[in-house]
């Protein structure tokens, strides 16, 4: 496996390059990514697509109704989407879907600790402007930890919470998560957690991968 920071930068280069690819090149690059993402973790890819479904729908509608061209339904005149707008909208949806497929591949190959380690490495230049990358890594780790816990708890208990709320007469402060928890108690709970950050050395292979990724990006943009 390449260094986590190299994987993140390669994904960024790929996502930027896809914005410049047209239909043929986009399909040649994106379809294999989609196939690999499905083989590694179909559930992960579907989760990413499901979370961005409203963004995709909005994107398609914006392009369909704001791009000048021939109306799909001539009887609706200006209230009809255009063929050119639908084509451009579908092209943008493909770019977004393929970028999410690449992201799914990266998240399937990297653990949470490796992802944080990669971002920690990439944040090295921030030390020159007075920012602590250790604090950034700790805050990111805590955010991911509590966000994941909250989503799991919500998915498991949302029906019970609604039933308790209805049984209590619809009062938002009866049952469920207690309100008014002292800030000192929350900070004490955070301090009980220890966060270990395992960094790996950056090798020549990682540098070559970044050079190849950067060169490919420049060639696509030219």
C-alpha positions, 0 to 999 in steps of 0.5 A, spaced: 500 500 500 502 507 498 503 512 503 496 514 506 498 521 504 500 519 497 493 515 496 489 522 498 493 526 493 492 521 488 485 521 489 485 529 489 488 529 482 484 524 479 477 528 482 480 534 478 482 530 472 475 528 471 472 535 471 476 536 464 475 529 461 470 528 456 465 523 454 470 518 451 476 519 456 471 519 462 468 512 460 475 509 459 477 512 466 471 511 470 468 505 468 474 501 471 474 505 477 466 503 478 467 496 477 473 496 482 469 500 487 463 495 486 468 489 487 471 492 493 465 494 497 459 495 494 455 497 500 460 503 501 459 505 494 452 505 495 452 509 501 456 514 498 451 515 492 445 515 497 448 520 501 449 525 495 442 523 491 439 530 492 446 533 490 445 529 484 438 530 482 439 538 483 445 538 479 441 534 473 435 539 474 440 545 474 443 543 467 437 541 464 433 547 465 439 553 465 443 550 459 440 553 452 438 549 447 433 545 443 427 543 448 425 536 450 418 538 449 417 543 445 409 544 447 412 547 454 417 552 451 421 555 456 418 550 461 422 544 458 429 542 459 433 542 453 437 536 450 444 539 451 442 541 458 440 533 460 447 531 456 451 536 460 447 534 466 448 527 465 456 528 464 457 532 470 453 526 474 458 521 471 464 525 473 461 525 480 459 518 481 466 516 478 469 521 483 465 517 489 467 511 486 475 513 487 473 515 494 470 509 495 476 505 493 480 509 497 476 509 504 476 501 503 483 500 502 485 505 508 483 504 515 480 510 519 487 511 523 491 511 516 486 516 513 488 521 519 495 519 519 495 521 511 491 528 513 496 529 519 502 528 514 499 533 509 498 538 514 505 539 515 506 546 512 501 549 517 506 549 522 509 554 518 503 559 519 502 557 527 497 552 527 498 545 530 497 539 526 497 535 532 490 538 534 487 538 527 489 530 527 486 529 534 479 533 533 478 530 526 479 523 530 474 525 535 469 528 530 469 521 526 469 517 533 463 521 535 460 522 528 460 514 527 457 513 534 452 517 533 450 515 526 450 507 529 446 509 535 441 513 531 440 508 526 439 503 532 434 507 536 430 512 532 424 508 532 424 507 540 426 514 541 419 516 537 415 512 541 418 515 547 417 522 545 409 520 543 408 516 549 411 523 553 406 527 549 411 530 544 415 533 549 422 534 546 425 534 553 422 527 556 427 521 555 432 520 550 438 524 550 439 528 556 439 536 555 444 541 559 450 536 560 455 540 564 461 542 559 466 540 564 463 533 564 463 532 556 471 535 557 472 530 562 469 524 558 473 526 552 480 526 556 479 519 558 480 517 550 487 516 548 488 517 541 494 513 537 497 516 531 501 511 527 505 514 522 509 510 516 515 513 512 514 516 505 518 512 500 521 513 493 515 509 491 510 514 494 514 519 490 514 516 484 506 515 484 505 522 486 510 524 480 506 520 475 499 522 478 501 530 477 504 528 470 497 525 468 493 531 471 497 536 467 497 532 461 489 532 462 488 539 463 493 542 457 
